[in-house]
Each structure stands twice: as structure tokens, then as C-alpha cells.
């Protein structure tokens, strides 16, 4: 889930000044709705779903906040951010390299190209 949140955060960060706020909001709402539906499919009750969604949204917004100045951070600071959320590995270097490549990939593509099927739903 955390890896998905990082992907979503980078995507939103990359296109926040390029794409219309309406399209970004629709995309964000769709992602959150799909997250909620996935939790429901697991079989949790309404109270548990509400609690989990609150926790997930708080984590997502925390990641979005940390990534706001990503390009101005040194690699050491980036690794600290990654280590805070992704604690399965002692060295977050591979995640840093991956997300740098992902960020470059996003910059070379358009939001419409990446989300055309989602926004049409």
C-alpha cells in the first residue's frame, strides 16, 4: 500500500501545476474509492473500513507533504523519508533509484496518457 501511495504522490506532485485541478481531483477520488472498495472486498465491517481509510488517508497526505520539495532534498534526506515509510530494507537506495526513475518517467509523459482509461470511467 505504501508503494502505491508513493506512486500516487509522485504523480500528483508532477502534474499539480500542469493538469487541471478538476482532473487531478477526479483521479484522486477514483484512487481512494478503489482503495475503499478493495478493503470492503476483504470483508471488513463498516467501522473497521472507516478506521482503516482514515489511517491510510493520513499516511497518504503525510507522504504527499514530504514529497512536496523532493527535488530540492539531498539523497540522504530522501533516503530518510523512504526509510520512514518503507522499513522492509536496511538500505533504501534501491527505492531512491526507482522513484527517481519513476519521477523522470512521469515528467516525460502526459497526465492524459497515464490516466486516459481511468478518467473516462
Buried (B, 14 or more C-beta within 10 A) or exposed (E): EBEEBBBBBBBBBBBEEEBEEEBBEBBBEBBBEEBBEEBEEEEEEEEEBEEBBEEBEEBBEBBBEBBEEBEEBEEEEBBEBBBEBBEEEEEBEEBBEBBBEBBEEBEEEEBEEBBEEEEEE
